[in-house]
């Protein structure tokens, strides 16, 4: 029903749905968010509305708030909130812990090591072996995803119009070291971006400045890039083939009610109801 709608059309759909659904609406960006959030919602009080993108969500929510259309709340990706201006901010909007929900899930204890344990045993994966601990998996994935995320940030900040969506991480990685080749990263990004006004030299310089000064690398990583990094990592280390999409789906499925409660969106969304988690969550 809600696929490929403009913000105005999404708002109109919510108005129509309200005629036969008195529950609160929770606007999220896409199906990946629904896959995690929906099963933890108090179904008698809330239903999820996918916007299929932050831009559409912002447009629809701006009209919702302007018209005082009540009973609409939202959980959106943090992205560059606080770093690049432009995000719609309102007490009825909660943002994820990290760049997006999938990145927040990646940092939950036990999630990705469980995925590795489930799929990589035949390739020799054992938690006690070198390179197999949760921290080592995290460090390896972040090391791969970090330069992609920083280039995405620089492109957004400086309006470079680089096409970073669904970035082919495997094309820019040195397999002998499992690190990103920065020159190849820049040239690949430019090759995918016909409208970018920037030169390779300027992009590389701007990227290198950020790479050299950022302390918390995980803050710049998207969950999609992390899933691609994990997919590449397990293929190289444990001869295991698993698509990035399957990685994400498996990780989302591993989010138990107890783990979900440790995400910041759990208490933050409850603040809409003076901290009463039962008003929005199932447990």
N, C-alpha and C positions, 0 to 999 in steps of 0.2 A: 504493500500500500504506500509506503513512504519512500521508496527508492527513487532517486533522481528527481527529487522535488526541489524547487527553489525555497528560500526561507518563507516567502509569502504563502506559497502553496502548502508548506508544512504547517504553518500557523492555521491556515484554513482547514486542513485535515484535523488538527487538534480541536478546533471549534466544533466540527461535525462529530468527531468521536465523543466529545463531551455530552452530546445530546443523549447518548445511551451508555455512558460510562462515567460514573461519578467519582472514580478513584483519582488520586493525584497522578500527574504525568511526570515521568523522569526522562528528560531528554539526554541522550548520549550520542556519541559521534558515529558509532557503527556496530556491525554484528559482533566483532570481537569483544566489545564492551558488554553487549547483551549476554554473550556466552558466559561471562563471569558474574555479572551483576544480577541478572534476572533471577537466578536460582536462590539468591540470598535475600531477595526483596520480600517484604510483607505483601503478599499478593492481594490481600483484601483491601489494601490501602494504596497500592501503587501499581502502575503499569509502565513498561519501558517504551519510549518513542525514539527510534533511530533517526538521526538527522543525515546520516551518510556524509559526514564531513563537518569540520568546525565552522567553516564559513556559513553553511546553511543553518547550523545550530545558532550561531550568533545572530543572523538575520531574523530567524523566527523568534528567538528569545527577546530580542530588542522590541519586537512588535507586541509580544506577550506582556512585557513589563510596561510598555508605553500605554497599552490599553487596559492595564490592571486586570488582565485575565488571570484569575486566581487558580491555585492548585497546580502550578507548573514549576518544577525544579530541574536542576541539571547537574550532571557530573561530566566534566570535560577533561581532555588531556592538558597537562601543564604546559607542554611545548616550551616557548620562550617567555612565559609569564615572568615579569619583573626584569627581563633583559631587553626585550624589544617591545615598544608600545603597540597597542592595538587590540589587545584582548578585552572583550566585554567583561566587566566585573560587576557583580551584584551579590548580595548575601544569599540569593537563591541558587547561586552557582558555586559548586565545589570543584576543585581541581585535584588531579592525581598527585601522588607523592613525588613521582619522577616525571620524566618527559611524557610518558603515556602509561596506560594501565599495564601493558605487556612488560614494560621496563620495571614497573613497580613489582610485578609478579616475579620477574627474573631475580630480584634481590630478596625475595622471601626465602627464609631458611628451608632447605631441603627440596625445593622445587626442581631445579635443573639437575641436581645430582640424582634425583629420582628418575628423571628422563634418561640420563646416561645409564643408570643401573638397569633400566628396563630394556634399552635398545642396543647397548654396546658391549654386553657381556661376551658375545661370541668373538668380538674383536679384541678381547683381552682386558676390557675395563674392569678394574677392581678398585674400590674406594681407597684401599690402603696403599695402592701403587703410586709411584711418582706421576704427577700430572693429573691425578684423578680426584683429588679432594675438591670440595665445593669451592673453596677460595681460589684454587688453581684454575678451575673451570671459569669462574667469574672473571679472574684477571685476564685470562686468554681471550675471552669473548669481548670484554671491554676494550682491550688493546686493539682488537680488530675493528670494533664499531666506532670507537672514539673519533678517529680522523674523519669518518663519513659524517658523523654528527656535527663536528665543528665546522666542516665545510658547508653543511646545511645551514648552520647558524650564521656564518659569514655571508652566505648568499642572501638570506632573509634580511639581515641587518643592513647590508650594503646594496640591496636591491640588484643583485647580479643576475637574477633570472636563470639560475642554474636548475636543471631538472634533476632533483635529488630523490624524487619519489621512486620507490622500488629500485634502489640503486644496486647494480650488479657487483656486489662486494668481491665475488670470486674472480672478477676480471682484474682486480687491482692488488691482489695479495701475492707476496713472495712466498711460495710454498715451502722453501727451505728454512725460512725463519718464522713463518706465520705472522708476518707483519704487513701493513699496508705500504705500498710504494707510493710516496707522496706525488712524485712527478706523474706517475700513471693515473693516480686518483684525479689530479687536476685535468689532465688531457682527456680522460674518459668522461668526466663531468662536462667539459666543454663540448666534447663530441656529441653528447646527448642534448645539448642546449643551444638550439639555433639562434635564440634571441639574445643571448648574453652579450653585453657590450664590453666585458672585461677581457684583458689579455691574460695568457697563462702566467706571465711573470707577476702581474699584480695580484692575481688570485693566490698564487703560491706564497707570496710575501705576506698577504693578509692572513692566510691560513696558518703559516708558520708562527706568526706573532701570537695567535691564540693558542696554538698547540704548546708553545713554550711557557705560557703564563697560567694556564688552567690547572688548578690543583685537584678538584674533584671531577675526574674524567667521566664517571658514571652519570653525572648530571646532564651530559651532552649526548648521551646515547639513546636512541629510540629502540623500542622493543622489537620492531621489525628488523632493524640492523643486527640486533643481538641474536635473533633467531637465525638469521643468515650466517652470522659468525659461528654460532653453535653447530649449525648444519655442516659448515666447512671444517670446523674443528674435529668433529667426530669422524668425518670421512678421512681426514689426514691422520689422526691419531689411532683410531680404532676401526678403520675400514668399514664404517657403518654409513649407509645411505639413508638419509631422512630429509625430506624437504623442509624448508623454513616454515611453510604453512603447517605441516604436521607437527613441527616443534612447538609452534605457538598453540595449536589446539591441545596438544598433550599437556603443556604447561598450564594452560587455563583450566583444564579438567582436574588438575592436581590441587587446585585451590580449595581446600576444605573450609568449612565454616570457621574453624579456629584460626586458620591462616588469613582468611578474609578479614577477620576482626582486627588483625594487626596492620592492615592498610589504613592510611590516614583518612580515606574517604568514609570509612565506617563511623568513626566519631564525628568527623566534620559534617557529614550529612545529617546526623542526629541533632546538630545544633539548630536545624530548621524547626525542631520541636523541643527546644530547651534541653537538649541532650538526651531525650528519651529515645533510645535505639529501637524500641519496639514499635515506634510509630512509623518506621521505614524499613527495618530489617526483620527477617523472619526469626532470627535468634540472636 
